[in-house]
Amino acid sequence: MSRNMRSRRRTRSSSRRRYDSSVYIDGNTVRKVEVRPARRKAVRRKPVEVIPERPHRAVHMSPGYVVFLVASILVAASVLIWYVRLRSEITASQKVISKLETQYSTLKQSNDEEYDRILASVDLEEIKKKAMTEYGMKYPDENQVVGISGKDDDYVRQYGKIPDKKQ
């Protein structure tokens, strides 16, 4: 081969590509120009900068900053403790309320049952017969009924004597 001919061989590697067999001809005897593949520049990674340790800077804190940090931690801790106590009091009072509501519904149910039992045991016709026969009671005449003007209440309470004659 002449001085103008150069050959290089490429082989494959897992880390980078290498030249395969191809011939390049340089000079004035070139019949067909072949373009060389452009070489890739190796990417250089920047070296990792190691920050020197400076223990004197990491330890140094002003007294005012330390007092501020301690005060803020104490305030945060006291607020958190207060919040937890408040939540526990609310939970406890909800349990008491639930217990009292259950007790109330039980008592109300038993009271309603007892009331219904009493109403069922009372015979109004028997009471009416006994009042008329034994005690001599009778229905009032029209002149015995006295009208009282009052509010639209269900009942009227009498605190004084009702007049005998109509005026």
Secondary structure as GFF3:
##gff-version 3
##sequence-region A 1 167
A	DSSP	beta_strand	5	8	.	.	.	ID=ss1
A	DSSP	beta_strand	22	25	.	.	.	ID=ss2
A	DSSP	alpha_helix	55	59	.	.	.	ID=ss3
A	DSSP	alpha_helix	63	121	.	.	.	ID=ss4
A	DSSP	alpha_helix	124	133	.	.	.	ID=ss5
A	DSSP	three_ten_helix	142	144	.	.	.	ID=ss6
###
